[in-house]
Amino acid sequence: MKLGYGDYVNRELFADLLRFDSSAVTEGANMASLGDYVTRMRDEQKTIYYLSGPSRASLDLNPHLEIFRAKGLEVFYLYDPVDEFIMESLKTYKELPLKSAEHVDNAELDIFEETAPKPEIPELSKDDQASMNDFIKKIKEVLGDRVTDVRLSTRLTQSPSCLVSPDENMTSNMQRIMQMVTKDSSIPKKALEINRDHALIRHLLEIFRRDPADSFLTQSVEQLYDSALLLDGYLADPHQMVSRINELLTDASALHAKG
């Protein structure tokens, strides 16, 4: 039935027949229609959001979902490769744009108050705030031209970092599909966003202030990048990452052993 998305004449009838899993329903519950989504939209919400991935478990952990969860905004979960082609073809439902959560400018979500409890997070010290720009420059130096930019994130509430496509390019899922078709194994360049409130980022900032040349800092930045690649489905060879994790665990366990 989904292959009928190319029938432009009957696309409204087709759209009403579609069913997707959703962040607003519990696992195993009935799938939701676009009409169901509209009835649950928050006041002033003008867009229907979706996110693509292999499973509910993977999407529940997707960093791009965090800002939507915090603000109580529903996101459709798309599992089938054809689903995103359907959304791209439909473009709108009842004049509401269909948009990937990966491509959302967080400024458009500022009108929504957060509905999830916000943990108490201490403010950065003045010294940490003064060092943040240099810390970001250090991350850029380590990653080089593998990223288009490194910046502080406004979308992350739980994860330390994530990769963001520039200028609303294809979503990660669509890029992977196209790479399979063209047999292209290159890694797309994206911006790395870091969560200034995450304990890991704050610890790395502290290490940077103590010694910008610390090898643990470089290894950790590389791991943040590889972890983000892994979540986006771009990490083809995990061997180097596994070796790095073992080194980091060795260093971390040595500190605990001394304690």
Residue, then its C-alpha position, 0 to 999 in steps of 0.5 A: m500500500k505504501l508504494g502508492y505514494g506516487d499517486y498525486v491525484n489521490r494523495e490526500l486519501f492515501a495520506d489518511l491510510l498511513r500508519f506510523d509508530s510514534s513517540a506519543v504511544t507506548e511500545g506495542a500500541n496501535m500505530a497512529s495516523l496523520g489525523d491522530y497526530v493532528t488531534r494531539m498537536r500542541d497549541e501553536q504547533k504548525t508542523i508534523y515531525y518525524l524521525s527515521g531509524p531501524s527500530r523504536a529502541s534506536l529512535d528512543l535513544n536518538p539525540h535529535l529526539e531529546i528537545f522534542r521529548a523535553k517540550g512534549l512534541e510528538v514525533f512519528y517513528l519511520y522504520d521502512p526505507v520507503d517511509e521517508f520517500i513518502m513524507e518527501s512526496l506528500k510534503t504536507y498534510k492538511e496544509l501542515p508541513l511534514k518535517s524531519a526532526e533532524h532538520v528543525d531549527n531549534a529557534e522554531l521550538d522556542i515558543f513551546e515551554e518544556t513539559a519534562p522536569k528539568p534537572e538542577i544543573p549548576e551554572l558554569s564557573k566564570d573561568d569555565q565560561a571564559s575557556m569555552n570558546d578555546f575549548i571548542k577551538k580545540i575540538k575543531e583542531v582535533l577533528g579538522d575538516r571531518v566536521t563543518d563546525v563545532r558549536l554549543s547545542t540547544r537541542l541536547t538535554q541528555s546526550p553529550s554530543c550529536l552530528v547535525s546536517p548543514d542547511e537541511n541537506m538529506t537526513s542521515n537515513m536518506q543519505r545512507i540509502m543514497q550511499m547504498v545505491t551509489k556504493d559511496s562509502s564516504i562520511p558526510k561532513k556535518a556540524l558537531e554540537i556539544n551539550r555544555d550541561h553534560a557531565l562529560i563535556r564539563h569534565l573535558l572542559e576541566i581537563f582542557r583548562r588544566d592541560p590543553a595537550d592532554s592525550f586523554l582529551t584528544q582521545s575523548v574528542e575522537q570518541l565523541y565523534d565516533s559515537a555520533l557517527l555510530l548513532d547516525g549509522y556512518l561508522a563502517d569500521p569499529h575496530q579503531m573505536v573499540s581500541r580507543i574505548n579500551e584505552l579510555l577505560t584503562d585510564a578511567s579504571a586506573l583513577h578509580a583503582k587509586g581512589 
